[in-house]
């Protein structure tokens, strides 16, 4: 799960760069912006799937451990 955080940082950085590029292109070249929005959409779907998996893993692994130790403490 630790690697997930580093991977998520990379994906979010790429998403931010792509989103900023699309925003700029809307002003400069709307046709090119439209063609690049698909990439942004695909990245959004990848982020959503990644977060669902990661949060499910945390619920299954981390939360029981935290609760176990908290109840003991």
C-alpha positions as CSV (number, residue, x, y, z in Angstrom):
1,X,0.0,0.0,0.0
2,X,2.9,2.4,0.6
3,X,3.9,2.1,-3.1
4,X,0.3,3.1,-3.9
5,X,0.9,6.6,-2.4
6,X,3.9,7.2,-4.6
7,X,2.1,5.9,-7.7
8,X,-0.9,8.1,-6.9
9,X,1.4,11.1,-6.6
10,X,2.7,10.4,-10.1
11,X,-0.8,9.9,-11.6
12,X,-2.1,13.1,-9.9
13,X,0.8,15.1,-11.2
14,X,0.2,13.9,-14.7
15,X,-3.5,14.6,-14.4
16,X,-2.7,18.1,-13.2
17,X,-0.3,18.7,-16.1
18,X,-2.8,17.4,-18.6
19,X,-5.7,19.4,-17.2
20,X,-3.6,22.6,-17.2
21,X,-2.6,21.9,-20.8
22,X,-6.3,21.4,-21.8
23,X,-7.3,24.6,-20.1
24,X,-4.6,26.6,-21.9
25,X,-5.5,25.0,-25.2
26,X,-9.1,26.0,-24.8
27,X,-7.9,29.6,-25.3
28,X,-5.3,28.8,-28.0
29,X,-6.6,25.9,-30.1
30,X,-10.1,24.6,-29.2
31,X,-9.9,21.7,-31.7
32,X,-6.7,20.4,-30.1
33,X,-8.1,20.9,-26.6
34,X,-11.1,18.7,-27.6
35,X,-8.8,16.0,-28.9
36,X,-6.8,16.0,-25.6
37,X,-9.8,16.0,-23.3
38,X,-10.1,12.2,-24.0
39,X,-6.8,11.7,-22.3
40,X,-7.9,13.6,-19.3
41,X,-11.1,11.6,-19.1
42,X,-9.1,8.3,-19.3
43,X,-6.8,9.5,-16.6
44,X,-9.8,10.4,-14.4
45,X,-11.2,6.9,-14.8
46,X,-7.9,5.4,-13.9
47,X,-7.6,7.6,-10.8
48,X,-11.1,6.5,-9.8
49,X,-10.4,2.8,-10.2
50,X,-7.1,3.2,-8.4
51,X,-8.7,5.0,-5.4
52,X,-11.5,2.4,-5.2
53,X,-9.0,-0.4,-5.0
54,X,-6.7,1.4,-2.6
55,X,-9.4,2.5,-0.2
56,X,-10.9,-1.0,-0.3
57,X,-7.4,-2.4,0.6
58,X,-7.1,0.1,3.5
59,X,-10.5,-0.9,4.8
60,X,-9.6,-4.6,4.6
61,X,-6.1,-4.3,6.0
62,X,-5.3,-1.1,7.8
63,X,-8.6,-0.4,9.6
64,X,-8.8,-3.7,11.4
65,X,-5.1,-3.4,12.6
66,X,-5.7,0.2,13.8
67,X,-8.9,-0.9,15.6
68,X,-7.2,-3.9,17.2
69,X,-4.3,-1.8,18.6
70,X,-6.5,1.0,19.6
71,X,-8.9,-1.2,21.6
72,X,-5.9,-2.8,23.3
73,X,-4.3,0.5,24.2
